[in-house]
Amino acid sequence: MSNIVTNPVPRTWANVADHVARLADAINNILKGKLNNTGAVTLTANAATTTLTDSRIGAESAIVLQATTANAAGAVATTYLDAPGNGSVVINHANNSQTDRTFKYAVIG
């Protein structure tokens, strides 16, 4: 899964009022907890690892997982992440045939 920022902040100042309005919107969304740093991942069935690909992941990122299904909650105790790299991290987990071990995730840093 790849997440791309679809409406980046412009780097030029052709219209200052538009930039101020966009900055105000961004700051207000941040204050409401809308950080644009989340996604979803489902652990690969019949495998012991799943690669989470997200352009926001870097070597210093912390990845927080939140189980969203019963089978994902059951997998928490045996699930851990390798050190993140540039754009991805490997999730280690139990190898079974469950296809609904789905997590929400947040990338911090």
C-alpha positions as CSV (number, residue, x, y, z in Angstrom):
1,M,0.0,0.0,0.0
2,S,1.4,3.4,-0.9
3,N,0.2,6.7,0.4
4,I,0.9,9.9,-1.5
5,V,0.1,13.4,-0.4
6,T,-2.5,14.5,-3.0
7,N,-2.7,18.2,-2.2
8,P,0.8,19.3,-1.1
9,V,1.5,22.9,0.0
10,P,2.7,24.9,-2.9
11,R,6.3,26.1,-2.8
12,T,5.8,29.4,-4.6
13,W,4.0,32.5,-3.3
14,A,2.0,33.7,-6.3
15,N,-1.1,34.2,-4.2
16,V,-0.3,35.0,-0.6
17,A,-4.0,35.0,0.5
18,D,-4.5,31.5,-0.9
19,H,-1.3,30.3,0.9
20,V,-2.4,31.8,4.2
21,A,-5.9,30.1,3.9
22,R,-4.3,26.7,3.1
23,L,-1.9,27.0,6.0
24,A,-4.7,28.0,8.4
25,D,-6.7,24.9,7.2
26,A,-3.7,22.7,7.7
27,I,-3.0,24.0,11.2
28,N,-6.7,23.7,12.2
29,N,-6.8,20.1,10.9
30,I,-3.6,19.3,12.9
31,L,-5.3,20.7,16.0
32,K,-8.3,18.4,15.3
33,G,-5.9,15.4,15.1
34,K,-6.1,15.1,11.3
35,L,-2.4,14.4,10.7
36,N,-2.5,12.6,7.4
37,N,-0.2,9.9,8.8
38,T,-2.4,6.8,8.9
39,G,-3.3,3.8,6.7
40,A,-4.4,0.2,6.9
41,V,-2.6,-3.0,6.4
42,T,-3.7,-6.7,6.3
43,L,-1.1,-9.3,7.3
44,T,-0.3,-11.7,4.5
45,A,-2.0,-15.1,4.9
46,N,0.3,-18.2,4.8
47,A,3.4,-16.1,5.3
48,A,5.5,-15.0,8.3
49,T,6.1,-11.5,7.1
50,T,4.2,-8.6,5.5
51,T,5.9,-5.6,4.0
52,L,4.2,-2.3,4.7
53,T,5.1,0.2,2.0
54,D,4.3,3.9,2.7
55,S,6.3,6.8,1.4
56,R,6.0,8.5,4.8
57,I,8.1,5.8,6.5
58,G,11.7,6.6,7.2
59,A,14.6,5.1,9.1
60,E,13.6,7.0,12.3
61,S,9.9,6.4,12.0
62,A,7.8,4.8,14.7
63,I,4.9,2.7,13.4
64,V,1.9,2.2,15.7
65,L,-0.5,-0.7,14.9
66,Q,-4.1,-0.9,16.0
67,A,-6.0,-4.2,15.5
68,T,-9.3,-3.7,13.7
69,T,-10.5,-7.3,13.6
70,A,-10.7,-10.2,16.1
71,N,-8.0,-12.1,14.3
72,A,-5.7,-9.1,14.2
73,A,-6.2,-8.7,18.0
74,G,-5.3,-12.3,18.4
75,A,-2.1,-11.8,16.4
76,V,-0.8,-8.8,18.5
77,A,1.2,-10.9,20.9
78,T,3.3,-12.5,18.1
79,T,3.6,-9.4,15.8
80,Y,6.6,-7.1,15.7
81,L,8.3,-4.8,13.2
82,D,11.8,-4.8,11.9
83,A,13.7,-1.5,11.8
84,P,12.0,0.8,9.3
85,G,13.7,1.7,6.1
86,N,13.2,4.3,3.4
87,G,9.5,3.9,2.5
88,S,8.8,0.5,4.1
89,V,8.9,-1.7,7.1
90,V,8.7,-5.5,7.5
91,I,6.0,-6.8,9.9
92,N,6.8,-10.2,11.4
93,H,3.9,-12.3,12.5
94,A,2.6,-15.9,12.9
95,N,2.2,-17.8,9.7
96,N,-1.4,-19.0,9.3
97,S,-4.2,-18.9,6.8
98,Q,-6.3,-16.1,8.3
99,T,-7.0,-13.4,5.7
100,D,-8.6,-10.8,8.0
101,R,-5.8,-9.8,10.3
102,T,-6.2,-6.1,9.5
103,F,-4.6,-3.2,11.4
104,K,-4.8,0.5,11.1
105,Y,-1.4,2.1,11.4
106,A,0.1,5.5,12.1
107,V,3.6,6.7,11.0
108,I,5.2,9.0,13.5
109,G,8.5,10.7,12.5
